[in-house]
Amino acid sequence: MKKQLIYILGTLLLLLAACTEKDATVSPDKVKGSASDVKTVDENSNEKVDRHAETEKDGNERIAEEATEPLYELNPETYAIEPIGDANPKVVLLTIDDAPDKQALEMARTLKELEAPAIFFVNGHFLTTDEKKTVLKEIHDMGFMIGNHTKTHANLKAISVEQQREEILTVNDTVEEVIGERPVFFRAPFGVNTDFSKTLAEQDGMLLMNWSFGYDWEKKYMDADALADIMVNTEFLRDGANLLMHDREWTAEALEKIVVGLRGKGYELVDPSTIKVAGE
Ligand SMILES: [Zn+2]
């Protein structure tokens, strides 16, 4: 909790915002501050990847680095990524769910090679061995953000409140144990949330998101070429789209084409660490 407060409030606003919740909303000054950062957003994204790749030697320094003003916020209705101030609106967010199963590490390497940021939403049932925990650490060390996708990929509406708590919090505990920080993004399996899961995610410092579109679970798109084509040419591709992909063989194979295709259409891949998260 303390760490979270420091993360959220940064340096100057710390005391002020700690006293009153409403200071956490974006003030005109903050928006202005973000705007002046926009020109260097690409550069910052790349730097961020490098910084994450370094061993965490100085926790305070790391917190200070990350306590920068968010450039984007999530639309809670559409789950689209929207600019704060005049950040580039022509962005899309890449997300990889059901990780780390068999393809996540390769997918992370492909994305890293392309300098394409993404969130990997992980399930606890994939994090039961040292080998898989090492994979998680590697993905994080390559600069990718780690989101919570529950322990067993349960439908949260079909289980008790206690089970939901277990599904959600144990993943954060495991991720924290492995990478030293708790996830700040939550995505419910099947996009199905309950009032309880929404509250719990927020209480544990996570921003809840579903997605705008995705295709890799449909039979006709379980093929790299077909998937790469639809991900880039779908009518649902628009500014701020939140793209859902999975740890799957055909998706791993299509990934480079998808990234190149999206960039070819003029979209920048948003760095998820620039998205305003819960409580910010
Ligand atoms: Zn899933």
Residues whose N, C-alpha, C, O or C-beta is under 5 A from the ligand:
A	BS01	ZN	D97 D98 P189
